[in-house]
Amino acid sequence: MDADVIIIGAGAAGMMCGAAAGRRGKSVIILDHAERAGEKIRISGGGRCNFTNLHCGPDNFISENPHFAKSALKRYTQYDFLDLVEKYGIKWHEKTKGQLFCDGRSQEIIDMLLTECTKAGNELRLGTEVLGVEKLGDGFVVTTPTQTLATSAVVVACGGPSIPKMGATGFGYKLAEQFGLNLIKTEPALVPLTFTDQMKTPIAALSGVSVDTVITNERASFDEALLFTHRGLSGPAILQISSYWNAGEAITVNMAPGRDALAELRKAKAETPKLSPEKWLAQYLPARLASHLALTFNYARLADMPDRELMNLALQVSAWHIRPAGTEGYRKAEVTRGGVDTDELSSKTLEAWKVPGLYFIGEVVDVTGHLGGHNFQWAWASGVACGQAL
Ligand SMILES: Cc1cc2nc3c(=O)[nH]c(=O)nc-3n(C[C@H](O)[C@H](O)[C@H](O)COP(=O)(O)OP(=O)(O)OC[C@H]3O[C@@H](n4cnc5c(N)ncnc54)[C@H](O)[C@@H]3O)c2cc1C
């Protein structure tokens, strides 16, 4: 045997798993085709890594089996990771909604994980693509362009295909299929939504405008900011709803969250009848957005607007119904929804029921977190759960 365990992928989940397994005395080789470990950690959180979330819990994850993540998340919590961060003296802050970021650069988290792996005796081989894995007796043979390595256990920690230019591949799914495991259909998630050309033209003038919203569809609702872009919509609220969006569906945007726009409009018409619709809108919305919305209402004063038009204006603000044309795809998606069917895996160890010794952790599994540090918490927790079982 070249190692007790071979881990494919030196990302968030793979390094966490390697350190946990190494501490238990296992010999571990981590292989990654990238030249540097943790590339996605490096670019995450705008370079400051939103490494966990104080409110992280099972409700922050999407999966065909909403109970699957509970075991790992319970055994390695956000507070456990925070303890580790503090042990390394990494300064952090809470940005909003429990989201914890480094005060400095994401590289501090990568360095911490690399140190943990080194201390645990892991061997890290970068620039080493895994081409294949075959079962051999009780163990496995892992093939790279230059070697074949024998091992008792293989951990697939190679993520999903989101952001291919960062080294992301669908290799984990290929392995799952090869070993007869079911896959849940994969889609880009936490991804900007795009408009049709017809919708794009009138909205293009709003590019860069951000507004607080509640965005809803049949399955979810998020209370966050929306950002207009040249190609469609982005911002936290859109990224969140994108994980629950299927092609062809509509979403509803409320740009007056917590307010009764129609009641306020009626009151304004009675109390300030000379106010223009644009000025009324501008009291609550960014000026560019107010002008854009007012364009379709050709009235100089609220006093001239019949009740039907007040209602239309209120609806425009509080229930803007749009049907996005699509998403920006894996090129811009922060994560991949779907993946290895959790029915195929033990929730305690992440081992494939059908293939003893083969494990899947992190993003490659059908567990997708909300925006805000939940995806890393799943990577840490599933990595530790697996590492402790190896
Ligand atoms: C721009 C961006 C920002 C993000 N920001 C945040 C954030 O702030 N907070 C948060 O919680 N989540 C964030 N995420 C999501 C988070 O990065 C992922 O959920 C997390 O990295 C998944 O960890 P992983 O270890 O499963 O996979 P990855 O981190 O993707 O690691 C997989 C590794 O496998 C390697 N690999 C792939 N195929 C092979 C192969 N055949 N052979 C060898 N190696 C291979 C890859 O090079 C990679 O290093 C962000 C994602 C992106 C793209």
The ligand as an ORCA input file, in Angstrom:
! r2SCAN-3c Opt
* xyz 0 1
  C     -16.202     32.534     -6.249
  C     -16.618     31.636     -5.112
  C     -16.770     32.158     -3.845
  C     -17.203     31.346     -2.799
  N     -17.316     31.894     -1.556
  C     -17.727     31.124     -0.525
  C     -17.784     31.637      0.792
  O     -17.360     32.778      1.044
  N     -18.270     30.833      1.773
  C     -18.669     29.540      1.530
  O     -19.102     28.854      2.447
  N     -18.552     29.003      0.298
  C     -18.093     29.756     -0.719
  N     -17.957     29.203     -1.963
  C     -18.265     27.769     -2.131
  C     -17.072     26.924     -1.644
  O     -15.896     27.391     -2.274
  C     -17.291     25.452     -1.958
  O     -18.507     25.027     -1.415
  C     -16.160     24.612     -1.357
  O     -14.924     25.046     -1.865
  C     -16.352     23.141     -1.656
  O     -15.271     22.454     -1.097
  P     -14.782     21.055     -1.680
  O     -13.554     20.715     -0.917
  O     -15.904     20.103     -1.725
  O     -14.412     21.355     -3.208
  P     -13.303     22.343     -3.804
  O     -12.955     23.392     -2.831
  O     -13.827     22.749     -5.131
  O     -12.011     21.419     -3.978
  C     -11.967     20.414     -4.961
  C     -10.535     20.205     -5.350
  O     -10.456     19.056     -6.204
  C      -9.512     19.301     -7.234
  N      -9.792     18.394     -8.356
  C     -10.878     18.356     -9.151
  N     -10.773     17.349    -10.044
  C      -9.580     16.731     -9.789
  C      -8.900     15.617    -10.360
  N      -9.407     14.884    -11.364
  N      -7.687     15.281     -9.869
  C      -7.133     15.978     -8.842
  N      -7.731     17.025     -8.267
  C      -8.952     17.389     -8.719
  C      -9.690     20.789     -7.541
  O      -8.533     21.337     -8.133
  C      -9.969     21.366     -6.151
  O      -8.791     21.821     -5.514
  C     -17.494     29.983     -3.017
  C     -17.296     29.448     -4.297
  C     -16.854     30.251     -5.327
  C     -16.651     29.632     -6.684
*
